[in-house]
Amino acid sequence: MPSVRVIKITFDTDLKPYEIPAFRGAIIDIVGREHVIFHNHLDKDKFHYAYPLVQYKSKRRKAEIVCIQDGVDEIHNFFIKNLGGIKIGTQSRSLLVENIKINRFNVDVRDALFSYKLRDWLALNEKNFPEYQKLEGISDKVVFLEKILTGNLLSFAKGIQWTVDKNIEVKLLTLPAFKPVKHKGQSLLSFDIEFKTNVFLPPDIGLGKGASVGFGTVIKSN
């Protein structure tokens, strides 16, 4: 049972969801590209394909950074260089900390099912989207998405160096509606879903494609 450290930093910075990639780039410029954990690029053309341990978000139109495990250790590299301001596109904005939440979660596969919501989940890519389109039955589509979400959970586990030795259960509560979004110049489908799983998850982390820039944010249901 890994103990997962999570820090959520909320800034006074106004930030619309579509501005998150620009915010991420501006933070990387402040920290320096030598700190790979902030961007997962090995060099200009090579990526470190791993679960992102530093994630950039917009919540209630305010900028946030969520740091997980090793990302918690690395965030000091930002704080020692932050001068209280940031340039997003052509606009200069304040970058002062409004709130910091520090938590530790015992992540595990348990006997109970936990309820979550997943906001702006990018479940489908260019490979599995045609497969999804071919499915006619609602139950078939639900099963298809459940398998993808299970894979996302395993990717998160690998990212925090957790070897899962129990069967993961995932149950979507409904067939979710979707909306078109743009991510890295691609047209993708974004889902808002409600699901249950036997995995106890930290809130605010991201799952799936685009997790580093605010997609697939986990919300604990009451």
C-alpha positions as CSV (number, residue, x, y, z in Angstrom):
1,M,0.0,0.0,0.0
2,P,1.9,3.1,-1.2
3,S,1.6,6.3,0.8
4,V,1.2,9.0,-1.9
5,R,2.1,12.7,-1.2
6,V,0.1,15.3,-3.0
7,I,0.4,19.1,-2.9
8,K,-2.2,21.3,-4.5
9,I,-1.1,25.0,-5.0
10,T,-3.8,27.5,-5.9
11,F,-2.6,30.9,-7.2
12,D,-4.3,34.3,-7.5
13,T,-3.7,34.0,-11.2
14,D,-6.8,34.3,-13.5
15,L,-6.6,31.3,-15.9
16,K,-9.2,30.0,-18.4
17,P,-9.1,26.3,-19.2
18,Y,-7.8,26.9,-22.7
19,E,-4.9,28.9,-21.3
20,I,-3.5,25.9,-19.3
21,P,-0.9,24.9,-21.9
22,A,0.4,28.4,-22.0
23,F,0.5,28.6,-18.2
24,R,2.4,25.3,-18.2
25,G,4.9,26.7,-20.7
26,A,5.4,29.8,-18.6
27,I,6.0,27.8,-15.4
28,I,8.6,25.7,-17.3
29,D,10.3,28.9,-18.4
30,I,10.5,30.1,-14.8
31,V,11.8,26.8,-13.4
32,G,14.1,26.0,-16.3
33,R,14.0,23.1,-18.8
34,E,16.7,21.2,-17.0
35,H,14.0,20.2,-14.5
36,V,12.4,17.5,-16.6
37,I,9.7,16.5,-14.2
38,F,7.9,19.8,-15.0
39,H,7.5,19.0,-18.7
40,N,8.5,15.4,-19.4
41,H,10.6,16.3,-22.5
42,L,14.0,14.6,-22.7
43,D,15.1,17.0,-25.5
44,K,13.4,19.0,-28.2
45,D,12.1,16.0,-30.1
46,K,12.0,13.2,-27.5
47,F,9.4,12.7,-24.7
48,H,9.5,10.8,-21.5
49,Y,6.3,8.9,-21.7
50,A,5.4,8.6,-18.1
51,Y,2.6,9.6,-15.8
52,P,3.0,13.3,-15.1
53,L,3.9,14.1,-11.5
54,V,3.4,17.8,-12.0
55,Q,0.0,18.8,-13.4
56,Y,-1.3,22.2,-14.4
57,K,-5.0,23.0,-13.9
58,S,-7.6,25.7,-13.9
59,K,-10.3,25.5,-11.1
60,R,-12.9,28.2,-10.8
61,R,-10.8,30.2,-13.3
62,K,-7.8,30.2,-11.0
63,A,-4.4,28.6,-11.8
64,E,-3.4,25.5,-9.9
65,I,-0.5,23.1,-9.8
66,V,-0.9,19.6,-8.4
67,C,2.4,17.8,-7.5
68,I,2.5,14.1,-6.8
69,Q,5.3,12.1,-5.1
70,D,8.6,13.1,-6.7
71,G,6.8,16.3,-8.0
72,V,6.4,17.3,-4.3
73,D,10.2,17.1,-3.9
74,E,10.8,19.2,-7.1
75,I,8.4,22.0,-6.5
76,H,10.9,24.0,-4.5
77,N,12.7,24.7,-7.8
78,F,9.7,26.8,-8.7
79,F,9.4,28.6,-5.4
80,I,13.0,29.7,-5.3
81,K,12.6,31.3,-8.8
82,N,9.0,32.7,-8.6
83,L,9.1,36.5,-8.4
84,G,5.3,36.8,-8.1
85,G,4.5,37.4,-11.7
86,I,4.0,35.4,-14.9
87,K,3.5,36.2,-18.6
88,I,0.9,34.1,-20.3
89,G,0.9,34.8,-24.0
90,T,1.2,38.6,-24.2
91,Q,-0.4,39.2,-20.8
92,S,1.5,39.8,-17.6
93,R,-0.4,38.4,-14.5
94,S,0.2,38.0,-10.8
95,L,1.5,34.7,-9.6
96,L,1.0,34.8,-5.8
97,V,0.1,31.7,-3.8
98,E,-3.5,31.9,-2.4
99,N,-3.6,28.4,-0.8
100,I,-1.5,25.3,-0.4
101,K,-3.0,21.9,0.6
102,I,-0.6,19.2,1.6
103,N,-1.9,15.6,1.9
104,R,-0.8,12.0,2.1
105,F,-3.1,9.3,0.8
106,N,-2.8,5.5,1.3
107,V,-3.6,4.3,-2.2
108,D,-4.8,0.7,-2.4
109,V,-7.1,-1.8,-4.0
110,R,-9.7,-2.4,-1.4
111,D,-12.8,-4.6,-0.8
112,A,-15.2,-1.6,-1.1
113,L,-16.1,0.5,-4.1
114,F,-15.5,4.3,-4.1
115,S,-17.4,6.8,-6.1
116,Y,-15.7,9.4,-8.3
117,K,-16.3,11.9,-11.0
118,L,-13.8,12.4,-13.9
119,R,-13.9,15.8,-15.5
120,D,-12.8,16.3,-19.2
121,W,-11.5,12.8,-19.6
122,L,-9.8,12.2,-22.9
123,A,-10.5,8.5,-23.2
124,L,-10.1,8.1,-26.9
125,N,-7.2,8.6,-29.3
126,E,-6.7,8.2,-33.0
127,K,-6.3,4.4,-32.6
128,N,-9.2,3.5,-30.4
129,F,-11.7,6.2,-31.6
130,P,-12.6,4.2,-34.8
131,E,-13.1,1.1,-32.6
132,Y,-15.5,3.0,-30.3
133,Q,-17.5,4.4,-33.2
134,K,-18.1,0.9,-34.6
135,L,-19.8,-0.2,-31.3
136,E,-23.5,-0.1,-31.5
137,G,-24.7,-1.3,-28.1
138,I,-24.6,1.0,-25.1
139,S,-23.3,-1.8,-22.9
140,D,-20.5,-2.5,-25.4
141,K,-19.4,1.2,-25.3
142,V,-19.5,1.2,-21.5
143,V,-17.3,-1.9,-21.3
144,F,-14.9,-0.4,-23.9
145,L,-14.5,2.8,-21.8
146,E,-14.2,0.8,-18.6
147,K,-11.2,-1.0,-20.0
148,I,-9.6,2.3,-21.0
149,L,-10.1,3.7,-17.6
150,T,-8.6,0.6,-16.0
151,G,-5.6,1.1,-18.1
152,N,-5.4,4.8,-17.0
153,L,-5.5,3.6,-13.4
154,L,-2.6,1.2,-14.0
155,S,-0.6,4.0,-15.7
156,F,-1.1,6.1,-12.5
157,A,0.0,3.2,-10.4
158,K,3.2,2.7,-12.5
159,G,3.9,6.5,-12.3
160,I,4.0,6.3,-8.5
161,Q,6.0,3.0,-8.6
162,W,3.1,0.9,-7.2
163,T,2.9,-2.7,-8.4
164,V,-0.8,-3.6,-8.3
165,D,-1.3,-7.2,-7.2
166,K,-5.1,-7.3,-7.0
167,N,-7.8,-7.1,-9.7
168,I,-9.0,-3.6,-10.4
169,E,-12.8,-3.1,-10.8
170,V,-14.2,-0.2,-12.7
171,K,-17.9,0.5,-13.2
172,L,-19.2,3.4,-15.2
173,L,-22.6,4.5,-13.8
174,T,-23.9,5.8,-17.2
175,L,-22.8,6.1,-20.8
176,P,-21.3,9.6,-20.6
177,A,-22.0,12.4,-23.0
178,F,-19.1,13.9,-24.8
179,K,-18.0,17.2,-26.3
180,P,-15.3,18.0,-28.9
181,V,-12.1,19.6,-27.6
182,K,-8.7,20.5,-29.0
183,H,-5.5,19.0,-27.5
184,K,-2.1,19.5,-29.1
185,G,-3.8,20.5,-32.4
186,Q,-6.0,17.4,-32.5
187,S,-9.7,17.2,-32.3
188,L,-10.7,14.8,-29.5
189,L,-13.7,13.9,-27.5
190,S,-13.9,14.9,-23.8
191,F,-16.1,12.9,-21.4
192,D,-17.5,13.9,-18.0
193,I,-18.1,10.6,-16.2
194,E,-19.2,9.1,-12.9
195,F,-17.7,5.8,-12.0
196,K,-17.0,3.4,-9.1
197,T,-13.8,1.5,-8.5
198,N,-12.2,-0.5,-5.8
199,V,-9.1,1.7,-6.1
200,F,-8.8,4.4,-3.4
201,L,-7.6,7.5,-5.4
202,P,-6.3,10.9,-4.3
203,P,-8.6,13.7,-5.4
204,D,-7.4,16.3,-7.9
205,I,-5.0,14.0,-9.8
206,G,-5.4,13.6,-13.5
207,L,-6.0,10.3,-15.4
208,G,-5.6,9.6,-19.1
209,K,-4.4,11.6,-22.0
210,G,-3.7,15.3,-21.3
211,A,-3.5,14.8,-17.5
212,S,-0.6,17.2,-17.3
213,V,-2.8,20.1,-18.6
214,G,-6.0,19.6,-16.7
215,F,-7.8,16.8,-18.5
216,G,-9.2,13.8,-16.6
217,T,-9.3,15.4,-13.2
218,V,-10.5,13.1,-10.4
219,I,-13.2,14.5,-8.1
220,K,-14.3,12.5,-5.1
221,S,-18.1,12.0,-5.0
222,N,-20.0,12.4,-1.7
